[in-house]
């Protein structure tokens, strides 16, 4: 997906100011947040960027944690004050989509990093699992029972080392779990927002 120039400066969808609820908050401290915004516009779903704690208001019913650099995002989540409201959102069982770095932020443990961020996803995840040389590649796989032949785009993505009883594996590539679901949490090691296929975002909006 090629994102239009307008998303460089666009902070929210055009209809968001009239929305009292049903808004998707997209973490926008670092990473590929603009591509998620473009996908939600394609689907006609209201959204706003989350850059500081005051951006997280009562209209936000679901959250996207985008790809990027997880260590940087983790530090900025603390400094912007967004860590606490997003933690409360996840604890309340509200929908969350974490892609690439977002999966790392959600994991209960990282097997090659001592940091733990939200710790909500019952899985052990490995950062930069494919290494820098093999970090970017494409594949195709099913996601769950309803989404067939989804295009998977990986950019130095993680994969799941082990999955606990609370989470289920939705996608595998070369024997490694790269897509998980746990209640209203969806987590992918790949970037669905970098394709023209909106089905995973549609699934997320239906949670």
Residue pairs with C-beta under 8 A, 6 or more apart in sequence:
1 35
1 38
1 39
1 193
1 194
1 195
1 196
3 34
3 35
3 38
4 38
7 34
7 35
7 37
7 38
8 34
10 34
10 37
11 48
11 49
12 46
12 47
12 48
12 49
13 37
13 40
13 41
13 45
13 46
13 47
13 48
15 46
16 23
16 46
16 47
16 48
16 59
19 46
19 59
20 58
20 59
21 58
21 59
21 61
22 45
22 46
22 59
22 61
23 46
23 47
23 48
23 59
23 60
23 61
23 62
24 40
24 45
24 46
24 47
24 48
24 60
24 61
24 62
24 63
24 64
24 205
25 47
25 48
25 49
25 50
25 55
25 56
25 60
25 62
25 63
25 64
26 33
26 36
26 37
26 40
26 47
26 48
26 49
26 50
26 63
26 64
26 66
27 33
27 50
27 63
27 64
27 65
27 66
27 73
27 77
27 82
27 86
27 102
28 49
28 50
28 51
28 66
29 50
29 51
29 72
29 73
29 76
29 77
29 80
29 82
30 68
30 69
30 72
30 73
30 76
31 66
31 67
31 68
31 69
31 73
31 101
32 66
32 67
32 68
32 99
32 100
32 191
32 193
32 194
33 49
33 64
33 66
35 66
35 191
35 193
35 194
36 47
36 64
36 66
36 99
36 193
36 201
37 47
37 49
38 193
39 192
39 193
39 198
39 201
40 46
40 47
40 201
41 47
42 198
43 198
43 201
43 202
43 205
45 201
45 205
48 55
48 59
48 60
49 55
50 56
50 60
50 63
50 82
50 86
51 80
52 80
52 81
52 82
53 80
53 81
53 82
53 84
53 85
55 82
56 82
56 85
56 86
56 89
60 89
61 94
61 95
62 94
62 95
62 96
62 97
62 204
62 205
62 207
63 86
63 89
63 90
63 94
63 95
63 96
63 97
64 96
64 97
64 98
64 99
64 102
64 204
65 73
65 86
65 96
65 97
65 98
65 99
65 101
65 102
65 105
65 106
66 99
66 100
66 101
66 102
66 193
67 99
67 100
67 101
67 102
67 155
67 191
67 193
68 100
68 101
69 101
70 101
70 104
70 105
70 117
70 127
71 113
71 115
73 101
73 105
74 105
74 115
74 117
76 82
77 83
77 86
77 105
77 117
83 117
86 118
87 118
89 96
90 96
90 106
90 118
90 120
90 185
91 120
93 183
93 184
94 184
95 184
95 185
95 186
95 204
95 207
96 106
96 120
96 184
96 185
96 186
97 186
97 187
97 188
97 200
97 201
97 204
98 104
98 105
98 106
98 121
98 185
98 186
98 187
98 188
99 187
99 188
99 190
99 191
99 192
99 193
100 155
100 157
100 158
100 188
100 189
100 190
100 191
102 187
103 121
103 125
103 158
103 180
103 187
103 188
103 189
104 110
104 113
104 117
104 125
104 127
104 158
105 117
105 118
106 117
106 118
106 119
106 120
106 121
106 185
106 187
107 116
107 117
107 119
107 121
107 123
107 124
107 125
107 187
108 116
108 119
108 120
108 121
108 122
108 123
108 124
108 164
109 116
109 119
109 123
109 124
109 125
110 116
110 124
110 125
110 126
110 127
111 124
111 125
111 126
111 161
112 126
112 127
112 128
113 127
120 182
120 185
121 167
121 180
121 182
121 185
121 187
122 163
122 164
122 165
122 166
122 167
122 182
123 160
123 161
123 162
123 163
123 164
123 167
123 177
123 180
123 187
124 160
124 161
124 162
125 158
125 159
125 160
125 161
126 158
126 159
126 160
126 161
127 158
128 135
128 156
128 158
129 157
129 158
129 159
129 176
129 189
130 137
130 154
130 156
130 157
130 159
131 156
132 156
135 154
135 155
135 156
135 157
136 154
136 155
136 156
137 154
138 151
138 152
138 153
138 154
139 151
139 152
139 154
139 173
139 190
140 149
140 150
140 151
140 152
141 149
141 150
141 152
141 171
141 172
141 173
141 178
142 148
142 149
142 150
142 171
143 150
143 170
143 171
143 179
143 199
143 200
143 203
144 170
144 171
144 179
144 181
144 203
146 203
147 199
147 200
147 203
150 171
150 192
150 197
150 199
150 200
151 195
151 197
152 171
152 173
152 178
152 190
153 190
153 191
153 192
153 194
153 195
154 178
154 189
154 190
154 191
155 191
155 194
157 178
157 189
157 190
157 191
158 189
159 173
159 176
159 177
159 178
159 189
160 169
160 176
160 177
160 178
160 180
160 189
163 169
163 177
163 180
166 182
166 183
167 180
167 181
167 182
167 185
168 180
168 181
168 182
169 177
169 179
169 180
170 179
170 180
170 181
170 186
171 177
171 178
171 179
171 188
171 190
172 178
172 179
178 188
178 189
178 190
179 186
179 187
179 188
179 189
179 190
180 186
180 187
180 188
181 187
184 207
186 200
186 203
186 204
186 207
188 200
192 200
192 201
193 201
